[in-house]
Amino acid sequence: MSVALLVAALGGCVEPLRPDLSKETRPVEVAPERLGNVFTQASAYARNVWDMQLFGGRIWLGHGDSIDNWGPIPVWSLDGATGAMAQEFSTNDEQVDEFRVLGGELYVPGHDGRGDWTKGEFYRLEGGRWAEHRTIPHGLHVFDLALHGGRLFAALGTEEVRGQETLLASRDRGESWTAVTDETDRVYDLFELGGELYGAPLMNASDSTAARPLLRFDGERFVKTGAAGKLLLPGLADGAWGRMVRPTEFRGVLVYIAAGSSFDWVPVSLAVTRDLREVRRAVFPDAAAVPYDLLVRGDTMYVLASAPAAAGGYTVRVYRTVDTVAWQEVFHFASAAFARSFEESGGDFWFGLGCGYGAPNPASGDLLRVRRASWAGTAG
């Protein structure tokens, strides 16, 4: 099918911009600069760089292990200009799993708090200082936060009993919360598409739309949609459990990683959908590459992918697209471990390495940098 027909089939009414591949040169292999490994946990899995977030001129780093409980976990940052690293704050959590920029402020959901289970917490950078807000009822796990319609929303993991609902909303910046669902199953991810807010639980790749379907906020409560794991998790084995990881709205479509498992998620494919009724699997030039992270810069999306190398280790690739149909490699490099997360600042790319649970890799937690000068001009 041609690009134009494929876009039309997905509901596009305007021909998207596409890279002119005829004017692009072949991407080159680059040699990343290793900045070091500042994480002190003896466990390689706990040194996974789960997320990297550019904010305030610094790149914030998340790591930790909520499976084997390696907290408390400090928040580290590195200077986007110099690469200098600093320990900024110590959370009372077992893992700093992700950062969220909401309303111009930086947040950390309390992924696995070390306190009692009656309250969960989130952290917010306020006036240059991190503040803990331990206010979320039954927030054993605070998996995600979102800002929608002037309210702060939290997606939780609780003990899964009535009275411990897993989607809450706050009108006072997180000081008090109200349940906005009847669901008690864990909800891992919040995202917006077309101005609406969705909550994604752990889903089963079965034919049943009743197997923990995607939830949509109707203005008052989260309601079940007809979209479930069989549709939303392309490439996942029938009957397997999985998640929508790093959901990102880009040019009117939703792009996310379809991944197996829950805490130790394993990427299977990159999924693209315009309306949550049809989902297609993105095709990379390297068919063995699987996605780990997404970035949007203006009208371009970048995807971080890794694939096992024949000689050992991994080949890490950065792809870009302007239409979610054509994916062009920007550069690649050899690595001892796969890259779990990445960021960009001033044309330089930064990478955090990781490993799977039960498959320790001594390079997990290594921080790498690829300078703009080493790749600019090689891929258009």
The 8 nearest C-alpha neighbors of each residue, nearest first, counted from 0:
[[1, 5, 4, 2, 3, 6, 8, 7],
 [0, 2, 4, 3, 5, 6, 7, 324],
 [3, 1, 5, 4, 6, 0, 324, 325],
 [2, 4, 6, 1, 5, 7, 14, 0],
 [5, 3, 7, 1, 6, 2, 8, 0],
 [4, 6, 8, 2, 7, 3, 1, 0],
 [7, 5, 9, 3, 8, 11, 4, 2],
 [8, 6, 11, 4, 10, 9, 5, 3],
 [9, 7, 5, 6, 10, 4, 11, 3],
 [8, 10, 6, 7, 11, 5, 273, 277],
 [9, 11, 7, 8, 12, 6, 273, 274],
 [12, 10, 7, 6, 13, 9, 14, 8],
 [11, 13, 10, 7, 14, 6, 15, 9],
 [14, 12, 11, 15, 7, 6, 10, 16],
 [13, 15, 12, 16, 3, 11, 6, 7],
 [16, 14, 322, 13, 17, 321, 6, 11],
 [15, 17, 321, 322, 14, 18, 298, 19],
 [18, 16, 321, 322, 15, 19, 325, 320],
 [19, 17, 20, 16, 321, 320, 325, 327],
 [20, 18, 21, 22, 17, 23, 379, 16],
 [19, 21, 23, 22, 18, 24, 379, 327],
 [20, 22, 19, 23, 24, 18, 379, 25],
 [23, 21, 20, 19, 24, 379, 18, 378],
 [24, 22, 379, 20, 378, 21, 25, 19],
 [23, 25, 378, 377, 26, 379, 22, 376],
 [24, 26, 378, 27, 377, 23, 328, 329],
 [27, 25, 330, 377, 378, 329, 24, 328],
 [28, 26, 330, 29, 25, 377, 331, 374],
 [27, 29, 331, 332, 330, 30, 26, 333],
 [30, 28, 332, 27, 31, 331, 373, 330],
 [29, 31, 332, 32, 28, 369, 333, 373],
 [32, 30, 369, 368, 367, 29, 33, 332],
 [31, 33, 368, 367, 34, 369, 30, 370],
 [34, 32, 367, 35, 366, 31, 368, 365],
 [35, 33, 366, 367, 32, 36, 368, 82],
 [36, 34, 33, 365, 366, 37, 367, 364],
 [35, 37, 365, 364, 38, 366, 34, 39],
 [36, 38, 39, 35, 364, 365, 84, 75],
 [39, 37, 36, 40, 46, 364, 62, 45],
 [38, 40, 37, 41, 46, 36, 42, 45],
 [41, 39, 42, 38, 45, 46, 43, 69],
 [40, 42, 43, 39, 45, 46, 38, 44],
 [41, 43, 45, 40, 44, 46, 359, 69],
 [44, 42, 46, 359, 45, 363, 360, 361],
 [43, 45, 46, 42, 47, 354, 356, 359],
 [46, 44, 63, 64, 42, 43, 47, 40],
 [45, 47, 364, 43, 44, 62, 363, 63],
 [48, 46, 353, 364, 62, 44, 45, 49],
 [49, 47, 62, 351, 61, 50, 364, 353],
 [50, 48, 62, 61, 96, 47, 339, 340],
 [49, 51, 61, 97, 340, 48, 60, 96],
 [50, 52, 60, 59, 341, 342, 340, 58],
 [53, 51, 59, 58, 54, 98, 342, 50],
 [52, 54, 58, 57, 59, 56, 342, 51],
 [55, 53, 57, 56, 52, 58, 59, 105],
 [54, 56, 57, 53, 58, 105, 127, 79],
 [55, 57, 54, 79, 53, 78, 58, 80],
 [58, 56, 78, 79, 55, 54, 77, 53],
 [57, 59, 53, 77, 52, 76, 79, 51],
 [60, 58, 76, 52, 51, 75, 57, 53],
 [61, 59, 51, 75, 76, 50, 74, 58],
 [60, 62, 95, 50, 49, 48, 96, 97],
 [61, 63, 48, 95, 47, 49, 46, 94],
 [64, 62, 94, 45, 46, 93, 95, 72],
 [65, 63, 45, 94, 69, 66, 68, 93],
 [64, 66, 68, 93, 94, 67, 111, 63],
 [67, 65, 64, 68, 262, 69, 263, 93],
 [66, 68, 65, 64, 69, 93, 45, 70],
 [69, 67, 65, 93, 66, 64, 70, 94],
 [68, 70, 93, 64, 67, 63, 71, 45],
 [71, 93, 69, 72, 92, 68, 94, 63],
 [70, 72, 91, 92, 93, 90, 69, 73],
 [71, 73, 70, 90, 89, 93, 92, 94],
 [74, 72, 89, 88, 90, 75, 71, 86],
 [73, 75, 88, 87, 89, 86, 60, 61],
 [76, 74, 86, 60, 87, 85, 59, 73],
 [77, 75, 59, 58, 85, 84, 60, 57],
 [76, 78, 84, 58, 83, 82, 57, 79],
 [77, 79, 57, 82, 83, 80, 81, 84],
 [80, 78, 57, 82, 81, 56, 344, 58],
 [79, 81, 78, 82, 56, 344, 345, 83],
 [80, 82, 83, 78, 79, 77, 84, 57],
 [83, 81, 78, 77, 79, 80, 84, 34],
 [82, 84, 78, 77, 81, 85, 79, 80],
 [85, 83, 77, 76, 82, 78, 75, 86],
 [86, 84, 76, 75, 87, 77, 83, 78],
 [85, 87, 75, 74, 88, 76, 73, 84],
 [86, 88, 75, 74, 85, 76, 89, 73],
 [89, 87, 74, 73, 86, 90, 129, 75],
 [90, 88, 73, 72, 74, 91, 71, 87],
 [91, 89, 92, 72, 73, 71, 88, 74],
 [90, 92, 71, 113, 112, 89, 72, 70],
 [93, 91, 112, 111, 71, 90, 113, 94],
 [92, 70, 94, 65, 68, 69, 111, 71],
 [95, 93, 63, 64, 65, 92, 96, 62],
 [96, 94, 61, 62, 97, 63, 110, 72],
 [97, 95, 49, 94, 61, 62, 50, 110],
 [96, 98, 50, 95, 61, 107, 49, 99],
 [99, 97, 107, 106, 52, 100, 105, 50],
 [98, 100, 106, 105, 101, 107, 97, 144],
 [101, 99, 105, 104, 103, 106, 102, 98],
 [102, 100, 104, 103, 146, 99, 105, 145],
 [101, 103, 104, 100, 146, 105, 149, 145],
 [102, 104, 101, 100, 105, 54, 99, 106],
 [105, 103, 101, 100, 102, 106, 124, 123],
 [104, 106, 100, 124, 123, 99, 101, 98],
 [107, 105, 123, 99, 122, 98, 100, 108],
 [106, 108, 98, 122, 121, 99, 97, 109],
 [109, 107, 121, 141, 110, 143, 142, 122],
 [110, 108, 121, 120, 141, 111, 112, 92],
 [109, 111, 141, 140, 142, 108, 94, 96],
 [112, 110, 140, 92, 93, 109, 65, 139],
 [113, 111, 92, 114, 109, 91, 93, 110],
 [112, 114, 92, 91, 111, 115, 93, 70],
 [115, 113, 112, 116, 91, 118, 119, 92],
 [116, 114, 117, 118, 113, 112, 139, 119],
 [115, 117, 139, 118, 137, 114, 138, 119],
 [116, 118, 137, 115, 136, 138, 119, 139],
 [119, 117, 136, 137, 135, 138, 116, 134],
 [118, 120, 138, 135, 133, 139, 134, 137],
 [121, 119, 133, 109, 132, 134, 135, 131],
 [120, 122, 108, 109, 132, 107, 131, 133],
 [121, 123, 131, 107, 106, 130, 132, 108],
 [124, 122, 106, 130, 129, 105, 125, 107],
 [123, 125, 129, 128, 105, 127, 130, 106],
 [126, 124, 128, 127, 123, 129, 130, 104],
 [127, 125, 128, 124, 129, 130, 123, 104],
 [126, 128, 125, 124, 129, 55, 130, 123],
 [129, 127, 125, 124, 126, 130, 123, 88],
 [128, 130, 124, 123, 125, 122, 131, 88],
 [131, 129, 123, 122, 124, 128, 132, 125],
 [130, 132, 122, 121, 133, 120, 123, 129],
 [133, 131, 120, 121, 134, 122, 130, 174],
 [134, 132, 120, 119, 135, 131, 118, 121],
 [133, 135, 132, 174, 120, 118, 119, 136],
 [134, 136, 119, 118, 138, 120, 133, 137],
 [135, 137, 118, 138, 117, 119, 134, 176],
 [138, 136, 117, 118, 139, 116, 157, 163],
 [119, 139, 137, 140, 118, 136, 135, 141],
 [138, 140, 116, 157, 137, 119, 156, 111],
 [141, 139, 156, 111, 110, 138, 155, 142],
 [142, 140, 155, 110, 109, 108, 138, 143],
 [141, 143, 187, 110, 155, 154, 140, 108],
 [142, 144, 154, 188, 153, 108, 141, 189],
 [145, 143, 153, 152, 154, 108, 189, 151],
 [146, 144, 152, 151, 147, 189, 153, 101],
 [145, 147, 151, 150, 101, 152, 149, 148],
 [148, 146, 150, 149, 145, 151, 196, 152],
 [147, 149, 150, 146, 151, 218, 196, 194],
 [148, 150, 147, 146, 151, 170, 169, 172],
 [151, 149, 170, 147, 148, 169, 146, 168],
 [150, 152, 146, 169, 168, 145, 172, 147],
 [153, 151, 168, 145, 144, 167, 146, 169],
 [152, 154, 144, 167, 166, 143, 155, 168],
 [155, 153, 166, 143, 186, 142, 165, 141],
 [156, 154, 141, 165, 140, 142, 186, 185],
 [155, 157, 185, 140, 139, 165, 141, 186],
 [158, 156, 159, 139, 137, 138, 155, 163],
 [157, 159, 160, 156, 163, 139, 137, 183],
 [160, 158, 183, 157, 184, 163, 161, 185],
 [159, 161, 163, 158, 183, 162, 157, 164],
 [162, 160, 163, 183, 164, 159, 181, 182],
 [161, 163, 164, 160, 183, 181, 159, 137],
 [164, 162, 161, 160, 137, 157, 183, 165],
 [165, 163, 183, 182, 162, 166, 181, 178],
 [164, 166, 155, 183, 154, 185, 156, 182],
 [167, 165, 154, 179, 153, 180, 164, 178],
 [166, 168, 178, 153, 177, 179, 152, 176],
 [169, 167, 152, 177, 176, 151, 150, 153],
 [168, 170, 176, 151, 173, 150, 171, 175],
 [169, 171, 150, 172, 151, 168, 173, 149],
 [172, 170, 173, 169, 174, 175, 150, 151],
 [173, 171, 174, 170, 169, 151, 150, 175],
 [172, 174, 169, 175, 171, 151, 176, 134],
 [173, 175, 171, 172, 134, 176, 169, 132],
 [176, 174, 173, 169, 134, 171, 177, 135],
 [175, 177, 169, 168, 167, 135, 173, 178],
 [176, 178, 168, 167, 179, 169, 175, 166],
 [177, 179, 167, 180, 166, 164, 168, 176],
 [178, 180, 220, 167, 166, 221, 177, 168],
 [181, 179, 221, 182, 220, 178, 166, 164],
 [180, 182, 164, 183, 179, 178, 165, 161],
 [183, 181, 180, 164, 184, 165, 166, 185],
 [182, 184, 164, 159, 165, 160, 163, 185],
 [185, 183, 182, 159, 186, 165, 200, 156],
 [184, 186, 156, 200, 155, 165, 183, 187],
 [187, 185, 200, 154, 199, 155, 188, 165],
 [188, 186, 142, 200, 199, 154, 185, 143],
 [187, 189, 199, 143, 198, 186, 190, 154],
 [190, 188, 198, 197, 143, 199, 145, 144],
 [191, 189, 197, 196, 246, 188, 198, 192],
 [192, 190, 196, 195, 194, 197, 193, 248],
 [191, 193, 194, 195, 248, 253, 196, 190],
 [192, 194, 195, 191, 251, 252, 274, 248],
 [193, 195, 192, 191, 196, 147, 148, 190],
 [196, 194, 191, 192, 193, 197, 216, 215],
 [195, 197, 191, 216, 190, 215, 192, 194],
 [198, 196, 215, 190, 214, 189, 191, 216],
 [197, 199, 189, 214, 188, 213, 215, 186],
 [198, 200, 188, 213, 186, 187, 214, 189],
 [201, 199, 186, 187, 185, 202, 211, 198],
 [200, 202, 242, 241, 240, 186, 199, 261],
 [203, 201, 228, 241, 211, 240, 200, 242],
 [202, 204, 240, 228, 205, 239, 238, 210],
 [205, 203, 229, 228, 238, 237, 239, 240],
 [204, 206, 238, 229, 207, 203, 237, 228],
 [207, 205, 229, 208, 204, 228, 227, 230],
 [206, 208, 209, 205, 210, 227, 229, 204],
 [207, 209, 227, 210, 225, 212, 226, 206],
 [210, 208, 207, 211, 212, 227, 225, 223],
 [209, 211, 208, 207, 212, 203, 202, 227],
 [210, 212, 202, 209, 200, 227, 213, 201],
 [213, 211, 227, 226, 210, 208, 209, 224],
 [212, 214, 199, 226, 224, 227, 223, 198],
 [213, 215, 223, 198, 222, 197, 224, 221],
 [216, 214, 197, 221, 222, 196, 217, 198],
 [215, 217, 221, 220, 196, 218, 197, 222],
 [218, 216, 219, 220, 221, 215, 222, 195],
 [219, 217, 216, 220, 221, 148, 195, 215],
 [218, 220, 217, 179, 216, 221, 180, 222],
 [221, 219, 179, 180, 216, 217, 218, 222],
 [220, 222, 216, 215, 180, 214, 217, 179],
 [223, 221, 215, 214, 220, 216, 224, 217],
 [224, 222, 214, 213, 212, 215, 225, 221],
 [225, 223, 226, 213, 214, 212, 222, 215],
 [224, 226, 208, 227, 212, 223, 213, 209],
 [225, 227, 224, 212, 213, 208, 230, 275],
 [228, 226, 212, 208, 229, 230, 213, 231],
 [227, 229, 204, 203, 231, 202, 232, 230],
 [228, 230, 204, 205, 206, 227, 231, 232],
 [231, 229, 228, 227, 232, 226, 233, 278],
 [230, 232, 228, 229, 227, 233, 278, 226],
 [231, 233, 257, 228, 235, 230, 229, 234],
 [234, 232, 235, 231, 280, 230, 257, 268],
 [233, 235, 267, 268, 236, 232, 257, 280],
 [234, 236, 233, 232, 237, 204, 267, 239],
 [237, 235, 239, 238, 234, 204, 240, 233],
 [238, 236, 204, 239, 205, 235, 229, 203],
 [237, 239, 204, 205, 203, 236, 240, 235],
 [240, 238, 236, 204, 237, 203, 235, 241],
 [241, 239, 203, 202, 260, 259, 204, 201],
 [240, 242, 259, 260, 258, 202, 201, 261],
 [243, 241, 258, 201, 244, 257, 202, 259],
 [242, 244, 257, 256, 255, 258, 246, 199],
 [243, 245, 256, 246, 255, 242, 257, 258],
 [244, 246, 255, 247, 256, 243, 292, 293],
 [247, 245, 255, 244, 254, 190, 243, 253],
 [248, 246, 254, 253, 255, 245, 249, 190],
 [247, 249, 253, 252, 192, 254, 251, 250],
 [248, 250, 252, 251, 253, 247, 254, 300],
 [251, 249, 252, 248, 298, 322, 253, 321],
 [252, 250, 249, 248, 273, 193, 253, 192],
 [253, 251, 273, 249, 248, 272, 250, 254],
 [252, 254, 248, 272, 247, 271, 273, 249],
 [255, 253, 271, 247, 270, 246, 248, 252],
 [256, 254, 246, 270, 245, 244, 269, 247],
 [255, 257, 269, 244, 243, 258, 268, 270],
 [258, 256, 232, 243, 268, 267, 269, 266],
 [259, 257, 266, 265, 267, 242, 241, 264],
 [258, 260, 241, 265, 264, 240, 242, 266],
 [259, 261, 264, 241, 240, 263, 265, 262],
 [260, 262, 264, 263, 241, 242, 259, 201],
 [263, 261, 264, 260, 66, 65, 64, 265],
 [264, 262, 261, 260, 356, 265, 355, 66],
 [263, 265, 260, 261, 262, 259, 258, 266],
 [264, 266, 259, 258, 260, 267, 263, 355],
 [267, 265, 258, 268, 257, 289, 290, 256],
 [266, 268, 258, 257, 234, 289, 265, 235],
 [269, 267, 257, 256, 266, 289, 270, 234],
 [268, 270, 256, 281, 280, 255, 257, 290],
 [271, 269, 280, 255, 254, 279, 281, 256],
 [270, 272, 254, 279, 278, 253, 280, 255],
 [273, 271, 278, 253, 252, 275, 274, 277],
 [272, 274, 252, 253, 275, 9, 251, 271],
 [273, 275, 276, 272, 277, 252, 192, 253],
 [276, 274, 277, 272, 273, 278, 226, 231],
 [275, 277, 274, 278, 226, 272, 273, 230],
 [278, 276, 275, 272, 279, 274, 9, 273],
 [279, 277, 272, 271, 231, 270, 275, 230],
 [280, 278, 271, 270, 281, 272, 277, 233],
 [279, 281, 270, 269, 271, 282, 233, 268],
 [282, 280, 269, 270, 279, 283, 271, 324],
 [281, 283, 280, 284, 286, 326, 324, 269],
 [282, 284, 285, 286, 326, 281, 288, 327],
 [283, 285, 286, 282, 326, 327, 328, 288],
 [286, 284, 283, 287, 288, 282, 306, 316],
 [285, 287, 288, 283, 284, 282, 289, 306],
 [288, 286, 285, 306, 289, 307, 305, 283],
 [289, 287, 306, 305, 285, 304, 286, 290],
 [288, 290, 304, 305, 268, 266, 267, 306],
 [291, 289, 304, 303, 292, 269, 266, 256],
 [292, 290, 339, 303, 304, 340, 266, 289],
 [291, 293, 303, 340, 302, 290, 341, 245],
 [294, 292, 302, 301, 303, 295, 245, 300],
 [295, 293, 301, 300, 302, 296, 292, 342],
 [296, 294, 300, 299, 301, 297, 293, 298],
 [295, 297, 299, 298, 300, 294, 301, 343],
 [298, 296, 299, 295, 300, 321, 249, 250],
 [297, 299, 321, 296, 300, 295, 250, 249],
 [300, 298, 321, 296, 297, 320, 295, 301],
 [299, 301, 295, 320, 319, 294, 296, 321],
 [302, 300, 319, 294, 318, 293, 295, 299],
 [301, 303, 293, 318, 317, 292, 319, 304],
 [302, 304, 317, 292, 291, 290, 316, 293],
 [305, 303, 290, 289, 316, 288, 291, 315],
 [306, 304, 315, 288, 314, 289, 337, 316],
 [305, 307, 288, 314, 313, 287, 308, 289],
 [308, 306, 313, 312, 314, 309, 311, 305],
 [309, 307, 313, 311, 310, 312, 314, 306],
 [308, 310, 311, 307, 312, 313, 314, 306],
 [309, 311, 308, 312, 307, 313, 314, 333],
 [312, 310, 308, 309, 313, 307, 335, 334],
 [311, 313, 335, 308, 334, 336, 307, 310],
 [314, 312, 307, 308, 334, 306, 337, 333],
 [313, 315, 333, 306, 305, 308, 332, 334],
 [314, 316, 305, 332, 331, 304, 313, 333],
 [317, 315, 331, 304, 305, 330, 303, 314],
 [316, 318, 303, 329, 302, 330, 328, 304],
 [319, 317, 328, 302, 327, 329, 301, 326],
 [318, 320, 301, 327, 300, 326, 302, 328],
 [321, 319, 326, 300, 323, 322, 299, 325],
 [320, 322, 299, 17, 298, 323, 16, 300],
 [321, 323, 324, 320, 15, 17, 16, 325],
 [324, 322, 320, 325, 321, 326, 271, 281],
 [325, 323, 322, 326, 2, 281, 320, 6],
 [326, 324, 320, 323, 327, 322, 17, 18],
 [327, 325, 320, 319, 283, 318, 324, 328],
 [326, 328, 318, 319, 329, 320, 325, 284],
 [327, 329, 318, 330, 317, 319, 26, 326],
 [328, 330, 378, 318, 317, 26, 327, 319],
 [331, 329, 26, 27, 317, 328, 28, 316],
 [332, 330, 316, 28, 315, 29, 317, 314],
 [331, 333, 28, 315, 29, 314, 30, 334],
 [332, 334, 314, 313, 315, 335, 331, 312],
 [335, 333, 313, 336, 312, 314, 332, 337],
 [334, 336, 312, 313, 362, 337, 333, 311],
 [337, 335, 334, 312, 362, 313, 352, 353],
 [336, 338, 305, 352, 313, 353, 339, 315],
 [337, 339, 352, 351, 340, 353, 350, 336],
 [338, 340, 352, 353, 291, 351, 48, 337],
 [341, 339, 351, 292, 50, 338, 350, 51],
 [340, 342, 350, 349, 51, 351, 292, 348],
 [343, 341, 349, 348, 51, 52, 350, 53],
 [342, 344, 348, 347, 349, 346, 345, 341],
 [343, 345, 347, 346, 79, 348, 342, 53],
 [346, 344, 347, 343, 371, 79, 80, 348],
 [345, 347, 371, 344, 343, 348, 370, 375],
 [348, 346, 370, 371, 344, 345, 343, 369],
 [349, 347, 343, 369, 368, 342, 346, 370],
 [348, 350, 368, 342, 341, 367, 343, 369],
 [351, 349, 341, 367, 366, 340, 338, 368],
 [350, 352, 366, 48, 340, 338, 339, 365],
 [353, 351, 338, 363, 364, 339, 365, 337],
 [354, 352, 363, 47, 339, 364, 337, 338],
 [355, 353, 363, 360, 359, 44, 47, 358],
 [354, 356, 358, 357, 44, 359, 263, 353],
 [355, 357, 358, 44, 263, 354, 359, 66],
 [356, 358, 359, 355, 44, 354, 360, 43],
 [357, 359, 355, 356, 354, 360, 44, 43],
 [360, 358, 43, 354, 357, 44, 361, 355],
 [359, 361, 362, 363, 354, 43, 358, 336],
 [362, 360, 363, 43, 359, 364, 336, 335],
 [363, 361, 360, 365, 336, 364, 335, 352],
 [362, 364, 353, 352, 361, 360, 365, 43],
 [365, 363, 46, 352, 47, 36, 48, 353],
 [364, 366, 36, 352, 362, 363, 35, 351],
 [367, 365, 351, 34, 350, 35, 33, 36],
 [368, 366, 33, 350, 32, 34, 349, 31],
 [367, 369, 349, 32, 31, 348, 370, 350],
 [370, 368, 31, 348, 347, 32, 349, 371],
 [371, 369, 347, 372, 373, 368, 348, 346],
 [370, 372, 347, 346, 373, 375, 374, 369],
 [371, 373, 370, 375, 374, 347, 376, 346],
 [372, 374, 371, 370, 375, 29, 369, 30],
 [373, 375, 377, 371, 372, 376, 330, 29],
 [376, 374, 377, 371, 372, 373, 378, 379],
 [375, 377, 379, 378, 374, 24, 372, 23],
 [376, 378, 26, 374, 375, 24, 379, 25],
 [379, 377, 26, 329, 24, 23, 376, 25],
 [378, 23, 376, 377, 24, 22, 375, 20]]
